Amino acid sequence: MSIVVINALSIPGEAGPELEKRFAARKHSVDQEPGFEGFQLLRPVNGEDRYFVYTQWATREDFENWRDKRSGAAHAHNDGKQPVASGADLMEFEVVEL
């Protein structure tokens, strides 16, 4: 059963374009990870001020393996840049096969 992981990022209003630029620069960096099924960056509209990073994984284990590997790399993709987000909330869902 696939899982969806959504990271809700709180972004100061003027920082949205920088966040989008950083994600575009690493758009395919996860594509070859085992179990990775897809990614989208969702821009807020109509009263929402958070960006949502949507990823889909074949299994929870695939996501956890990627997460653990990524945290071990200490976010090397930042190239010394300050984080754009001022906060983040992680949500996880199972995909219901209908």
ZIFEN-V326553 format. One record per residue. N is the residue number from 0. RES is the residue in one letter. OMEGA is omega in whole degrees, -180 to 180 (999 if undefined). BURIAL is b if it has 24 or more other C-alpha atoms within 12 Angstrom, else e. Layout:
n=N res=RES omega=OMEGA burial=BURIAL
n=N res=RES omega=OMEGA burial=BURIAL
This chain:
n=0 res=M omega=178 burial=e
n=1 res=S omega=172 burial=e
n=2 res=I omega=175 burial=b
n=3 res=V omega=176 burial=b
n=4 res=V omega=179 burial=b
n=5 res=I omega=176 burial=b
n=6 res=N omega=180 burial=b
n=7 res=A omega=-175 burial=b
n=8 res=L omega=174 burial=b
n=9 res=S omega=-174 burial=b
n=10 res=I omega=173 burial=b
n=11 res=P omega=-174 burial=e
n=12 res=G omega=-177 burial=e
n=13 res=E omega=-175 burial=e
n=14 res=A omega=-179 burial=e
n=15 res=G omega=179 burial=b
n=16 res=P omega=178 burial=e
n=17 res=E omega=177 burial=e
n=18 res=L omega=-180 burial=b
n=19 res=E omega=178 burial=b
n=20 res=K omega=-180 burial=e
n=21 res=R omega=178 burial=e
n=22 res=F omega=179 burial=b
n=23 res=A omega=-178 burial=e
n=24 res=A omega=-180 burial=e
n=25 res=R omega=-173 burial=e
n=26 res=K omega=-176 burial=e
n=27 res=H omega=-176 burial=e
n=28 res=S omega=-178 burial=e
n=29 res=V omega=-172 burial=b
n=30 res=D omega=-175 burial=e
n=31 res=Q omega=179 burial=e
n=32 res=E omega=179 burial=e
n=33 res=P omega=176 burial=e
n=34 res=G omega=-180 burial=b
n=35 res=F omega=-177 burial=b
n=36 res=E omega=179 burial=b
n=37 res=G omega=-176 burial=b
n=38 res=F omega=171 burial=b
n=39 res=Q omega=171 burial=e
n=40 res=L omega=-176 burial=b
n=41 res=L omega=-180 burial=e
n=42 res=R omega=-179 burial=b
n=43 res=P omega=174 burial=e
n=44 res=V omega=173 burial=e
n=45 res=N omega=172 burial=e
n=46 res=G omega=177 burial=e
n=47 res=E omega=180 burial=e
n=48 res=D omega=179 burial=e
n=49 res=R omega=169 burial=b
n=50 res=Y omega=177 burial=b
n=51 res=F omega=175 burial=b
n=52 res=V omega=-174 burial=b
n=53 res=Y omega=173 burial=b
n=54 res=T omega=178 burial=b
n=55 res=Q omega=-176 burial=b
n=56 res=W omega=180 burial=b
n=57 res=A omega=-180 burial=b
n=58 res=T omega=175 burial=b
n=59 res=R omega=179 burial=b
n=60 res=E omega=177 burial=e
n=61 res=D omega=178 burial=b
n=62 res=F omega=-178 burial=b
n=63 res=E omega=178 burial=e
n=64 res=N omega=178 burial=e
n=65 res=W omega=180 burial=b
n=66 res=R omega=-179 burial=e
n=67 res=D omega=178 burial=e
n=68 res=K omega=-179 burial=e
n=69 res=R omega=-180 burial=e
n=70 res=S omega=176 burial=e
n=71 res=G omega=179 burial=e
n=72 res=A omega=176 burial=e
n=73 res=A omega=176 burial=e
n=74 res=H omega=-179 burial=e
n=75 res=A omega=-178 burial=e
n=76 res=H omega=-178 burial=e
n=77 res=N omega=-180 burial=e
n=78 res=D omega=178 burial=e
n=79 res=G omega=180 burial=e
n=80 res=K omega=175 burial=e
n=81 res=Q omega=177 burial=e
n=82 res=P omega=178 burial=e
n=83 res=V omega=-177 burial=b
n=84 res=A omega=176 burial=b
n=85 res=S omega=178 burial=e
n=86 res=G omega=-179 burial=e
n=87 res=A omega=176 burial=e
n=88 res=D omega=-178 burial=e
n=89 res=L omega=178 burial=e
n=90 res=M omega=180 burial=e
n=91 res=E omega=-179 burial=e
n=92 res=F omega=169 burial=e
n=93 res=E omega=177 burial=e
n=94 res=V omega=-180 burial=e
n=95 res=V omega=177 burial=e
n=96 res=E omega=-178 burial=e
n=97 res=L omega=999 burial=e
